[in-house]
């Protein structure tokens, strides 16, 4: 059916090309159009991904700023009892992010709802002031 359609198209255009050359030209034209469309779609996809990446970076920056400075945040001190080193974080969320746990776990430790050593290694306290061996974040 496609051959019959192409023969009719060849006759209707009154092409000076041989039928075989007309087929080749027609399919090359079609292929170029498809490749052009793919190129345009790829450009749109790249633009969308760049915009999404930019938005994610902006969201991450704003969430990091939120972790570092809220009006109600209290600093948290985390002491690693295996190494003897302590770290001070500006908020419970920042400490939770560093320990790869939830914010509520850190808050329960601070409110003395759970007094066990976290993961058998970390002592978590509300902290301020400076001590030797402490790392500020």
KAWODA-V897781 format. One record per residue. SS is DSSP state (~ for helix, > for strand, _ for the rest). OMEGA is omega as a letter, one per 40 degrees, with the letter a starting at -180 (999 if undefined). Layout:
ss:omega
SS:OMEGA
SS:OMEGA
//
This chain:
ss:omega
_:a
~:i
~:i
~:i
~:i
~:i
~:i
~:i
~:i
~:i
~:a
~:i
_:a
_:a
_:i
_:a
_:i
_:a
~:i
~:i
~:i
~:i
~:a
~:a
~:a
~:a
~:i
~:i
~:i
~:i
~:i
~:i
~:i
~:i
~:i
~:i
~:i
~:i
~:i
~:i
~:i
~:i
~:i
~:i
~:i
~:i
~:i
~:i
~:i
~:i
~:i
~:i
~:i
~:i
~:i
~:i
~:i
~:i
~:i
~:i
~:a
~:i
~:i
~:i
~:i
~:i
~:a
~:a
_:i
_:a
_:a
_:a
_:i
_:a
_:a
>:i
>:i
>:i
>:i
>:a
_:i
_:a
_:a
_:i
_:i
>:i
>:i
>:a
>:a
_:a
_:i
~:i
~:i
~:i
~:i
~:i
~:a
~:a
~:a
_:i
_:a
_:i
~:a
~:i
~:i
~:a
~:i
~:i
~:a
~:a
_:a
_:i
_:i
_:a
_:i
_:i
_:a
>:a
_:i
_:a
_:a
>:i
>:a
>:a
>:i
>:a
_:i
_:a
_:a
_:i
_:i
_:i
_:i
>:i
>:i
>:i
_:999
//
